Amino acid sequence: MAVQNDIDSAGLDSRQHRNRAIIGSSVGTVIEWYDFMLYGLASALVFAPLYFGDGGLAGTLGAFASFAVGFGARPIGGLIFAHFGDKVGRKVTLLVTLLTMGIATTLIGLLPTADDIGIWAPIALIVLRIFQGAGAGAEFAGAMTMASESSHVRNRAFIAGFPGSAVYVGMAIATATFAVLSAAMPTEDFLTWGWRIPFIASVVIVAFALYFRLRVKETAAFEAAEQSGTVRPAPLFEAARTQWRVLIPGMALFVFVLPWVYVVQTFSISYTTGTLTVDPTAALVALIVAELLTIPATLLFGRLADRIGRKPVLIGAAIFAIVFAFPMFALYLTEAPALVGVGLVLGLAIIQGATIGVSAAMLAEIFPTSMRWSGIAISREIPAALVGGTAPFVATWLVSVAGGTPWLVAIYLVVLSIVGLIGIAALPETLPRKVEEAAQARAEASV
């Protein structure tokens, strides 16, 4: 399987513009995952009684189903925006995705509840969730495309780790805000109006991110593609038609990666504080620690991937996931906040830290400029809809089937991790030094 890496041959942006691109892509990713994490936490803690009329299993399933709806919208928005990102440019498309996300999140914070407007409340919530999902589906793939195209080959996985680690900055801010408000306010006040504060505050973060995005230039790689006439009129369809041998294992990779993040960060909070008896504030604090530790872990794994190759790091993460699934839930069952925290930290810092930036660098190096954003979006967002957003719903259902025990969820994660391991094995190594070594070895073997 050939590697079509044309990033460096297009030339590099100046250092100032590279830095602006990295900052601009990262701050947009912060708002994306701040918004998305808010919805996940609200689904686990408040949406069931407020919008789905039931704080029990039925309401929780309804809230998690609305959470999954956003992931159904992710590939639609992601693929539409990816088409324009590869056709008209990275910068303008990323501005639109940022505004789509931020406006939808702010409006969720202003939305009346079912007690106020009846059935229209959950309907409106789901509609806003669809817009939120559509913007998010393009935002991360676009941020990774811009960061990768603005980096040098010698540190591409490390640089891709910045928008990757920005995911956890956004998540940590959202989780910390929820934890502080839920701890500082009476439960009734928090359910009545306190939960709305972080949603409405999204408008401030959007304004901050918009300032940086407006200062970013188009990437040199895309400008070179425009000048050479290689920009495609239908890049999304070209990617699906010509790159399917990479897209299939790329999707298998994210079949492993995405369910883990949502089982750990959304389902685990619901399970440990609902089915089990862990204090909600303690669980949220443990999750904040896990998210903060994932930030340096992402950058360190990026450094490692720039030294030893992309595939060894990704394969190691998949093997760790297979081994760790059952011990993670065993840690949860102790109901000791410290041990629950260990499970959350290892589930995020190792598995997500080793995959989020490294996978972006690898895919950016595989797909040509003319369809890079489209290729990353297809690889990531279709699995996000199928097994990412549905993971908390499926995990909740599996626990109910198993009478409150988590072992079916552990089996579910192991199976998906095996799928990911197979996909990673089928992808080509893209670290140029490793590619050259493999080519030399093949040439020597043919002599």
For each residue, the residues with C-beta under 8 A, 3 or more apart:
1: 245 246 426 427 428
2: 428
3: 365 366 428 429 430 435
4: 366 367 368
5: 8 153 365 366 430 432
6: 9 10 221 368 369
7: 10 148 149 153 156 221 364 365 369
8: 5 12 152 153
9: 6
10: 6 7 149 220 221 223 224 225 369
11: 220 221 224
12: 8 18 150 152 220
13: 17 18 21 150 217 219 220
14: 17 18
15: 18 19
16: 19 20
17: 13 14 20 21 150 216 217
18: 12 13 14 15 21 22 150 151
19: 15 16 22 23
20: 16 17 23 24 212 215 216 217
21: 13 17 18 24 25 146 147 149 150 216 217 219
22: 18 19 25 26 147 150 151 159 162 163
23: 19 20 26 27 212
24: 20 21 27 28 94 146 212 213 215 216
25: 21 22 28 29 94 142 143 144 146 147 150 162 163 216
26: 22 23 29 30 143 147 162 163 165 166 169
27: 23 24 30 31 166 208 209 212 213
28: 24 25 31 32 94 97 98 139 143 163 209 212 213
29: 25 26 32 33 139 140 143 163 164 166 167 170
30: 26 27 33 34 166 169 170 173 205 209
31: 27 28 34 35 98 101 102 170 202 205 206 209
32: 28 29 35 36 98 101 135 136 139 140 143 167 170
33: 29 30 36 37 166 167 168 169 170 171 174
34: 30 31 37 38 170 171 173 174 202 205
35: 31 32 38 39 101 102 104 105 132 136 170 174 202
36: 32 33 39 40 70 132 136 170
37: 33 34 40 41 170 171 174 175 265
38: 34 35 41 42 105 174 177 178 198 199 202
39: 35 36 42 43 67 70 105 108 129 132
40: 36 37 43 44 67 262 265 266 392
41: 37 38 44 45 174 175 178 266 269 284
42: 38 39 45 46 47 63 178 195 199
43: 39 40 47 48 63 64 66 67 266 392
44: 40 41 60 63 64 266 267 269 270 273 392
45: 41 42 178 182 195 269 270 280
46: 42 49 50 190 191 195
47: 42 43 50 51 52 63 66 125
48: 43 51 52 54 55 56 59 60 62 63
49: 46 52 53 54 55 59 191
50: 46 47 113 114 115 121 191
51: 47 48 62 63 66 113 114 121 122 125
52: 47 48 49 58 59 62 63 66 114 122
53: 49 59 114
54: 48 49 58 59 62
55: 48 49 59 60
56: 48 59 60
57: 60 61 396 400
58: 52 54 61 62
59: 48 49 52 53 54 55 56 62 63
60: 44 48 55 56 57 63 64 270 274 396
61: 57 58 64 65 393 396 397
62: 48 51 52 54 58 59 65 66 122
63: 42 43 44 47 48 51 52 59 60 66 67
64: 43 44 60 61 67 68 266 270 392 393 396
65: 61 62 68 69 393
66: 43 47 51 52 62 63 69 70 122 125 126 129
67: 39 40 43 63 64 70 71 129 266 389 392 393
68: 64 65 71 72 389 390 392 393
69: 65 66 72 73 126 129 130 133 389
70: 36 39 66 67 73 74 129 130 132 133 136 389
71: 67 68 74 133 384 385 388 389 390
72: 68 69 75 76 130 133 385 389
73: 69 70 76 77 129 130 131 132 133 134 137
74: 70 71 77 78 133 134 136 137 381 384 385 388 389
75: 72 78 79 137 377 378 381 382 384 385
76: 72 73 79 80 134 137
77: 73 74 80 81 97 100 133 134 135 136 137 138
78: 74 75 81 82 134 136 137 138 141 377 380 381 384
79: 75 76 82 83 137 236 374 377 378 381
80: 76 77 83 84 134 138
81: 77 78 84 85 93 96 97 134 135 137 138 142 377
82: 78 79 85 86 138 141 142 235 236 373 374 376 377 378
83: 79 80 86 87 234 235 236 374
84: 80 81 87 88 93
85: 81 82 88 89 90 93 94 138 141 142 145 373 374
86: 82 83 231 232 235 236 370 371 372 373 374
87: 83 84 231 232 233 235
88: 84 85 92 93
89: 85 92 93 218 222
90: 85 93 94 142 145 146 149 218 219 222 373
91: 94 95 146 213 216 217 218
92: 88 89 95 96
93: 81 84 85 88 89 90 96 97 138 142 373
94: 24 25 28 85 90 91 97 98 139 142 143 146 213
95: 91 92 98 99 210 213 214
96: 81 92 93 99 100
97: 28 77 81 93 94 100 101 135 136 138 139 142
98: 28 31 32 94 95 101 102 135 139 206 209 210 213
99: 95 96 102 103 135 206 210
100: 77 96 97 103 104 131 132 134 135
101: 31 32 35 97 98 104 105 132 135 136 139 206
102: 31 35 98 99 105 106 202 203 205 206 209
103: 99 100 106 107 131 206
104: 35 100 101 107 108 128 129 131 132 135
105: 35 38 39 101 102 108 109 128 132 199 202
106: 102 103 109 110 199 200 202 203 206
107: 103 104 110 111 128
108: 39 104 105 111 125 128 129 132 199
109: 105 106 196 197 198 199 200 201 202
110: 106 107 196 199 200
111: 107 108 121 124 125 128
112: 116 117 121
113: 50 51 116 117 121
114: 50 51 52 53 117 118 119 121 122
115: 50
116: 112 113 121
117: 112 113 114 120 121 124
118: 114 121
119: 114 122 123
120: 117 123 124
121: 50 51 111 112 113 114 116 117 118 124 125
122: 51 52 62 66 114 119 125 126
123: 119 120 126 127
124: 111 117 120 121 127 128
125: 47 51 66 108 111 121 122 128 129
126: 66 69 122 123 129 130
127: 123 124 130 131
128: 104 105 107 108 111 124 125 131 132
129: 39 66 67 69 70 73 104 108 125 126 132 133
130: 69 70 72 73 126 127 133 134
131: 73 100 103 104 127 128 134 135
132: 35 36 39 70 73 100 101 104 105 108 128 129 135 136
133: 69 70 71 72 73 74 77 129 130 136 137 389
134: 73 74 76 77 78 80 81 100 130 131 137 138
135: 32 77 81 97 98 99 100 101 104 131 132 138 139
136: 32 35 36 70 74 77 78 97 101 132 133 139 140
137: 73 74 75 76 77 78 79 81 133 134 140 141 377 381 384
138: 77 78 80 81 82 85 93 97 134 135 141 142 377
139: 28 29 32 94 97 98 101 135 136 142 143
140: 29 32 136 137 143 144 163 167 380
141: 78 82 85 137 138 144 145 373 376 377 380 381
142: 25 81 82 85 90 93 94 97 138 139 145 146 373
143: 25 26 28 29 32 94 139 140 146 147 163 166
144: 25 140 141 147 148 160 163 164 360 363 364 376
145: 85 90 141 142 148 149 364 372 373 376
146: 21 24 25 90 91 94 142 143 149 150 216 219
147: 21 22 25 26 143 144 150 151 159 160 162 163 360
148: 7 144 145 151 156 159 160 360 361 364 365 372
149: 7 10 21 90 145 146 219 220 221 222 364 369 372
150: 12 13 17 18 21 22 25 146 147 159 219 220
151: 18 22 147 148 155 156 158 159 160
152: 8 12 155 156 159
153: 5 7 8 156 432
154: 306
155: 151 152 158 159 302 303 306
156: 7 148 151 152 153 159 160 306 361 364 365
157: 160 161 301 302 303 305 306 310 357 358 361 362
158: 151 155 161 299 302 303 305 306 357
159: 22 147 148 150 151 152 155 156 162 302 361
160: 144 147 148 151 156 157 163 164 302 357 358 360 361 364
161: 157 158 164 165 298 299 301 302 356 357 358
162: 22 25 26 147 159 165 166 299 357
163: 22 25 26 28 29 140 143 144 147 160 166 167 357 360
164: 29 144 160 161 167 298 302 356 357 360
165: 26 161 162 168 169 294 295 296 298 299 356 357
166: 26 27 29 30 33 143 162 163 169 170
167: 29 32 33 140 163 164 170 171 356
168: 33 165 171 172 291 292 294 295 298 348 352
169: 26 30 33 165 166 172 173 295
170: 29 30 31 32 33 34 35 36 37 166 167 173 174
171: 33 34 37 167 168 174 175 265 291
172: 168 169 175 176 288 291 292 295
173: 30 34 169 170 176 177 205
174: 33 34 35 37 38 41 170 171 177 178 198
175: 37 41 171 172 178 179 284 287 288 291
176: 172 173 179 180 288
177: 38 173 174 180 181 197 198 201
178: 38 41 42 45 174 175 181 182 195 198 284
179: 175 176 182 183 281 284 285 288
180: 176 177 183 184
181: 177 178 184 185 190 194 195 197 198
182: 45 178 179 185 187 190 194 280 281 284
183: 179 180 281
184: 180 181
185: 181 182 189 190 194
186: 189 190
187: 182 190 191
188: 191 192
189: 185 186 192 193 194
190: 46 181 182 185 186 187 194 195
191: 46 49 50 187 188 194 195
192: 188 189
193: 189 196 197
194: 181 182 185 189 190 191 197
195: 42 45 46 178 181 190 191 198 199
196: 109 110 193 199 200
197: 109 177 181 193 194 200 201
198: 38 109 174 177 178 181 195 201 202
199: 38 42 105 106 108 109 110 195 196 202
200: 106 109 110 196 197 203
201: 109 177 197 198 204 205
202: 31 34 35 38 102 105 106 109 198 199 205 206
203: 102 106 200 206 207
204: 201 207 208
205: 30 31 34 102 173 201 202 208 209
206: 31 98 99 101 102 103 106 202 203 209 210
207: 203 204 210 211
208: 27 204 205 211 212
209: 27 28 30 31 98 102 205 206 212 213
210: 95 98 99 206 207 213 214
211: 207 208 214 215
212: 20 23 24 27 28 208 209 215 216
213: 24 27 28 91 94 95 98 209 210 216
214: 95 210 211
215: 20 24 211 212
216: 17 20 21 24 25 91 146 212 213
217: 13 17 20 21 91
218: 89 90 91 222 223
219: 13 21 90 146 149 150 222 223
220: 10 11 12 13 149 150 223 224
221: 6 7 10 11 149 224 225 369 372
222: 89 90 149 218 219 225 226 231 369
223: 10 218 219 220 226 227
224: 10 11 220 221 227 228 369
225: 10 221 222 228 230 231 369 370
226: 222 223 229 231
227: 223 224
228: 224 225
229: 226
230: 225 368 369 370
231: 86 87 222 225 226 235 370
232: 86 87 235 238 370 371
233: 87
234: 83 237 238
235: 82 83 86 87 231 232 238 239 370 371 373 374
236: 79 82 83 86 239 240 371 374 378
237: 234 240 241
238: 232 234 235 241 242 370 371 374
239: 235 236 242 243 247 367 371 374 375 378
240: 236 237 243 244 247 378
241: 237 238 244
242: 238 239 371
243: 239 240 246 247 366 367 371 375
244: 240 241 247 248
245: 1 248 249
246: 1 243 249 250 363 366 367 375 379 427 428
247: 239 240 243 244 250 251 375 378 379
248: 244 245 251 252 423 426
249: 245 246 252 253 422 423 424 425 426 427
250: 246 247 253 254 363 366 375 378 379 380 423 427
251: 247 248 254 255 378 379 382 383 423
252: 248 249 255 256 419 420 422 423 424 426
253: 249 250 256 257 314 355 359 379 420 423 424 427
254: 250 251 257 258 359 379 380 383 384 388 420
255: 251 252 258 259 383 386 387 416 419 420 423
256: 252 253 259 260 318 321 416 417 419 420 421 423
257: 253 254 260 261 351 352 355 356 359 420
258: 254 255 261 262 380 383 384 387 388 391
259: 255 256 262 263 387 388 391 412 413 416
260: 256 257 263 264 321 347 351 352 413 416 417
261: 257 258 264 265 348 351 352 388
262: 40 258 259 265 266 267 388 389 391 392
263: 259 260 266 267 268 347 391 392 395 409 413
264: 260 261 267 268 290 328 344 347 348
265: 37 40 171 261 262 268 269 287 291 344 348
266: 40 41 43 44 64 67 262 263 269 270 391 392
267: 44 262 263 264 270 271 391 392 395 396 409
268: 263 264 265 271 272 283 287 332 343 344 347
269: 41 44 45 265 266 272 273 280 283 284 287
270: 44 45 60 64 266 267 273 274 275 392 396
271: 267 268 274 275 276 332 395 396 399 406
272: 268 269 275 276 278 283 332 335 340
273: 44 269 270 276 277 278 279 280 283
274: 60 270 271
275: 270 271 272 399 404
276: 271 272 273 332 333 335
277: 273 335
278: 272 273 282 283 332 335 337 340
279: 273 282 283 337
280: 45 182 269 273 283 284
281: 179 182 183 284 285
282: 278 279 285 286 337 340
283: 268 269 272 273 278 279 280 286 287 337 340
284: 41 175 178 179 182 269 280 281 287 288
285: 179 281 282 288 289 337 341
286: 282 283 289 290 337 340 341 344 345
287: 175 265 268 269 283 284 290 291 344
288: 172 175 176 179 284 285 291 292
289: 285 286 292 293 341 344 345
290: 264 286 287 293 294 341 344 345 347 348 349
291: 168 171 172 175 265 287 288 294 295 348
292: 168 172 288 289 295
293: 289 290 296 297 345 348 349
294: 165 168 290 291 297 298 348 349 352 353
295: 165 168 169 172 291 292 298 299
296: 165 293 299 300
297: 293 294 300 301 349 350 352 353 354
298: 161 164 165 168 294 295 301 302 352 353 356 357
299: 158 161 162 165 295 296 302 303 357
300: 296 297 303 304 353
301: 157 161 297 298 304 305 313 353 354 357 358
302: 155 157 158 159 160 161 164 298 299 305 306 357 358 361
303: 155 157 158 299 300 306 307
304: 300 301 307 308 313
305: 157 158 301 302 308 309 310 312 313 357 358 361 431
306: 154 155 156 157 158 302 303 431
307: 303 304
308: 304 305 312 313 431
309: 305 312 313 429 431 434
310: 157 305 313 314 358 359 361 362 365 429 430 431
311: 314 315 362 424 425 427 429
312: 305 308 309 315 316
313: 301 304 305 308 309 310 316 317 354 358
314: 253 310 311 317 318 354 355 358 359 362 424
315: 311 312 318 319 421 424 425
316: 312 313 319 320 354
317: 313 314 320 321 350 351 354 355
318: 256 314 315 321 322 417 418 420 421 424
319: 315 316 322 323 421
320: 316 317 323 324 350 351 354
321: 256 260 317 318 324 325 351 413 414 417 420
322: 318 319 325 414 417 418 421
323: 319 320 327
324: 320 321 327 328 346 347 350 351
325: 321 322 328 329 410 411 413 414 417
326: 329 330 407 410 414
327: 323 324 330 331 343
328: 264 324 325 331 332 343 346 347 410
329: 325 326 332 333 343 406 407 409 410
330: 326 327 333 334
331: 327 328 334 339 340 342 343
332: 268 271 272 276 278 328 329 335 339 340 343 406
333: 276 329 330 406
334: 330 331 339 340
335: 272 276 277 278 332 340
336: 339 340
337: 278 279 282 283 285 286 340 341
338: 341 342
339: 331 332 334 336 342 343
340: 272 278 282 283 286 331 332 334 335 336 337 343 344
341: 285 286 289 290 337 338 344 345
342: 331 338 339 345 346
343: 268 327 328 329 331 332 339 340 346 347
344: 264 265 268 286 287 289 290 340 341 347 348
345: 286 289 290 293 341 342 348 349
346: 324 328 342 343 349 350 351
347: 260 263 264 268 290 324 328 343 344 350 351 352
348: 168 261 264 265 290 291 293 294 344 345 351 352 353
349: 290 293 294 297 345 346 352 353
350: 297 317 320 324 346 347 353 354
351: 257 260 261 317 320 321 324 346 347 348 354 355
352: 168 257 260 261 294 297 298 347 348 349 355 356
353: 294 297 298 300 301 348 349 350 356
354: 297 301 313 314 316 317 320 350 351 358
355: 253 257 314 317 351 352 358 359
356: 161 164 165 167 257 298 352 353 359 360
357: 157 158 160 161 162 163 164 165 298 299 301 302 305 360 361
358: 157 160 161 301 302 305 310 313 314 354 355 361 362
359: 253 254 257 310 314 355 356 362 363
360: 144 147 148 160 163 164 356 357 363 364 376
361: 148 156 157 159 160 302 305 310 357 358 364 365 430
362: 157 310 311 314 358 359 365 366 427 430
363: 144 246 250 359 360 366 367 375 376 379
364: 7 144 145 148 149 156 160 360 361 367 372 376
365: 3 5 7 148 156 310 361 362 430
366: 3 4 5 243 246 250 362 363 375 427 428 430
367: 4 239 243 246 363 364 371 372 374 375 376
368: 4 6 230 371 372
369: 6 7 10 149 221 222 224 225 230 372
370: 86 225 230 231 232 235 238
371: 86 232 235 236 238 239 242 243 367 368 374 375
372: 86 145 148 149 221 364 367 368 369 375 376
373: 82 85 86 90 93 141 142 145 235 376 377
374: 79 82 83 85 86 235 236 238 239 367 371 377 378
375: 239 243 246 247 250 363 366 367 371 372 378 379
376: 82 141 144 145 360 363 364 367 372 373 379 380
377: 75 78 79 81 82 137 138 141 373 374 380 381
378: 75 79 82 236 239 240 247 250 251 374 375 381 382
379: 246 247 250 251 253 254 363 375 376 382 383
380: 78 140 141 250 254 258 376 377 383 384
381: 74 75 78 79 137 141 377 378 384 385
382: 75 251 378 379 385 386
383: 251 254 255 258 379 380 386 387 388
384: 71 74 75 78 137 254 258 380 381 387 388 389
385: 71 72 74 75 381 382 388 389
386: 255 382 383 390
387: 255 258 259 383 384 390 391 416
388: 71 74 254 258 259 261 262 383 384 385 391
389: 67 68 69 70 71 72 74 133 262 384 385 392
390: 68 71 386 387 393 394
391: 258 259 262 263 266 267 387 388 394 395
392: 40 43 44 64 67 68 262 263 266 267 270 389 395 396
393: 61 64 65 67 68 390 396 397
394: 390 391 397 398 412
395: 263 267 271 391 392 398 399 409 412
396: 57 60 61 64 267 270 271 392 393 399 400
397: 61 393 394 400 401
398: 394 395 401 402 408 409 412
399: 271 275 395 396 402 404 405 406 408 409
400: 57 396 397 403 404
401: 397 398 408
402: 398 399 405 406 407 408
403: 400
404: 275 399 400
405: 399 402 408
406: 271 329 332 333 399 402 409 410
407: 326 329 402 410 411
408: 398 399 401 402 405 411 412
409: 263 267 329 395 398 399 406 412 413
410: 325 326 328 329 406 407 413 414
411: 325 407 408 414 415
412: 259 394 395 398 408 409 415 416
413: 259 260 263 321 325 409 410 416 417
414: 321 322 325 326 410 411 417 418
415: 411 412 418 419
416: 255 256 259 260 387 412 413 419 420
417: 256 260 318 321 322 325 413 414 420 421
418: 318 322 414 415 421 422
419: 252 255 256 415 416 422 423
420: 252 253 254 255 256 257 318 321 416 417 423 424
421: 256 315 318 319 322 417 418 424 425
422: 249 252 418 419 425 426
423: 248 249 250 251 252 253 255 256 419 420 426 427
424: 249 252 253 311 314 315 318 420 421 427
425: 249 311 315 421 422
426: 1 248 249 252 422 423
427: 1 246 249 250 253 311 362 366 423 424
428: 1 2 3 246 366 435
429: 3 309 310 311 434 435 438
430: 3 5 310 361 362 365 366 434 435
431: 305 306 308 309 310 434 435
432: 5 153 435 436
433: 436 437
434: 309 429 430 431 437 438
435: 3 428 429 430 431 432 438 439
436: 432 433 439 440
437: 433 434 440 441
438: 429 434 435 441 442
439: 435 436 442 443
440: 436 437 443 444
441: 437 438 444 445
442: 438 439 445 446
443: 439 440 446 447
444: 440 441 447
445: 441 442
446: 442 443
447: 443 444
